[in-house]
Amino acid sequence: MSKHQFGSWLQKEGIQLTEKQEKQFEVYYRMLVDWNQKINLTGITEEAEVYEKHFYDSLTAVFSHNFHNVNDLVDIGAGAGFPSIPIKICFPHLKVVIVDSLQKRTRFLEQLAGEIQLQNIDLLHGRAEELAHNPAHREKYDVAIARAVAKMSVLTELCLPFVRRGGTLLAMKGSTGLEEKEEAGKACRTLGGKWLDPCSLKLPNEKSERYILRMEKIDSTPKTYPRKPGTPSKKPLV
């Protein structure tokens, strides 16, 4: 997917990039490749693939959810900034909080945010299991989002405690998305969630399957969740 195709495909979904936003994505790509030589951020470095498999793929979340009505977003395990940085570029009004356990990645994101002049971004170095118990972050966000972090039964425990009642968890999944949704029924019920209809799509050129699993927060998450670091993945709620 070339830069031109990227803009055209987004336009079909109602997103019209400004010249500033186009430049922000160009700088993002350049910095991603440069930093990737020093720290492992991504296995994908060819420009057309980054634009499709990282930038466009991150933005598929906005095709299924109205981000114009979202004020704040927490991205759990963002890695090199996916999906929250591409979303923030396209929706500059968002207040974005990024949680990642590796300080090298948060340093990259801090420099990136400065270079492309993104405002209202907070970078939290730490574990979601611990930060979700902090009153400053527990049940404070309109949307929690995660891409390629963990199985849905685990991810629900890591993400849903951050979401306020009436808010939404968006989980970006590949071809196994619907299977993971079935496995996460207990986690959804236990942690205060309610499933919304999932969205399915394919990447424009590569044609690989994607699912956006959507969960509404209808009840407060019990105080015992999330459990201590490592426990959700070792003993998922299934």
Secondary structure, 3 states (H helix, E strand, C coil): CCHHHHHHHHHHCCCCCCHHHHHHHHHHHHHHHHHHCCCCCCCCCCHHHHHHHHHHHHHHHHHCCCHHHCCEEEEECCCCCCCHHHHHHHCCCCEEEEEECCHHHHHHHHHHHHHCCCCCEEEEECCHHHHCCCCCCCCCEEEEEEECCCCHHHHHHHHHHHEEEEEEEEEEECCCHHHHHHHCHHHHHHCCEEECCCEEEECCCCCCEEEEEEEEECCCCCCCCCCCCCHHHHCCCC
